[in-house]
Amino acid sequence: MRTFDKIYINGQWVKPNGEGSDKVINPATDKVVAKVPYGDATDVDNAVQAARNAFDAWTNTPSDQRAEYLRKIAKEMQKRSADFEITMVEELGIPTSLADDYQVSGPIGACAGFADRCSQMDEIEEINNSLIIKEAVGVCAFINPWNYPLSQMIGKVAPALAAGCTMVVKAASQTPSHAFILADAIDAAGLPAGVFNLVHGSGRVIGEKMCSHPEVDMVSFTGSTEAGIKIAEAAAPTVKRVCQELGGKSAFIITADANLTDAIAYGVEDVMVNTGQTCTALTRMLVPNSRYEEAIQIAKDYAEAMKVGDPSDSESYIGPMSSESQRKTVLSYIEKGIEEGARLVTGGTEMPEGLSQGAYVRPTIFADVNNKMVIAQEEIFGPVLAMIPYNDIDEAVTIANDTVFGLSSAVYAKDKGSAIVIARRLRAGQCYVNSGDFNYDAPFGGYKQSGNGREWGNAGMHEFIEIKSIQT
Ligand code: NAD
């Protein structure tokens, strides 16, 4: 059991004003695995004030020194990588065999990567009689979800530090421990007091206070579209910059000439990994009518071979949902799919074989899905795949774009060139062609109701920059 009784404000671990503690449940065992203390609005005030006080000195710290701090933080994180990994397994429920790859090593590497971007703040552009310079946006508030918690945290903290911003951060209640371990790493790296501050509490109390605070210049939020709208509303009266990374319902177009076995293995894995709790999950698989039944059989066999079980078992590929309430939500969508007349190919609402306890859901595949169905339009956030047939590529593109979301997409074709032609027609912030890898140096973000703004790479850092023009 991990017990934290302090939050991190102004370079100190301090007792929060809030009362009681948040109990974190292991979704595989239903046991409490961590306790973290609740903060309140006064803690947010104190944290924001500390970030405000630290801003001038930090933003004027030479970029090579800021870079050095980022490298030190990455090193301190690396020392704690096993601790991060344990929290992912115990709090999120990701299997131990995937935890490091999917949740820990990527963000640590990316943190060090932002060190190399600090010097971009020194670049000056001349346009006629103007000097165009870059400045940090100011004090930032970061609010994160639970599904890739360390990655979402570092995707905000590292570029903000590189740009010269100071910050107050809040993790989600389901997976808070990584944020306390990160604060410990930052403290050990010797980051000046007040640059990074950690509070904890509910979205509606702590989160809204962070978003509406007049001393906060920017809010960066990752989470549901519903909460994203509330956050933007709370931030609007003080005209803050708001960066939103929200939900998705991404389409995967498989062309008639694609290697079906490879394409479907990629698509099914993409949906099932992290127990389907991935914002970019390719949850709508679009398959040509001519190969539809063949594709369904391959997908069924592939999903049924995935081991669902205890995340501490090295054989498990699919762990429990992050919480019992998430399990209930996913099961209600599976019921909805059956009610809507989709064909249940595999999975369903029963507990997976051999399991009687824990927030588990069977990897589930629906065929004969019409894109107008609820299971094709709403984000389920669980291991549920909808297979949708199409007649030609124009129809596939129309179906793919027929969604309020636009976070990700993918195309699998015989050759990359023809896949890229289709990729360019998809209204989404990313497209993965022939199983292309995630790239921490490339911009990540959504179109439409999947959000605005970008994380990672130079574009991710740009979010934290104000541009000033000086006329001479
Ligand atoms: P959520 O929106 O319920 O909560 C996210 C965070 O927002 C939590 O820290 C929560 O406490 C806080 N919050 C909730 N209501 C708030 C409010 N009114 N004011 C301020 N803060 C508030 O989301 P979740 O269930 O934790 O995460 C799942 C969602 O996140 C999914 O929709 C998923 O698609 C999305 N997501 C998006 C991305 C992306 O990069 N686009 C990445 C991961 C997850």
Residues whose N, C-alpha, C, O or C-beta is under 5 A from the ligand:
A	BS01	NAD	I143 N144 P145 W146 K170 A171 A172 G201 S202 G203 R204 G207 E208 T222 G223 S224 T225 A227 K230 E245 L246 G247 G248 C279 S450
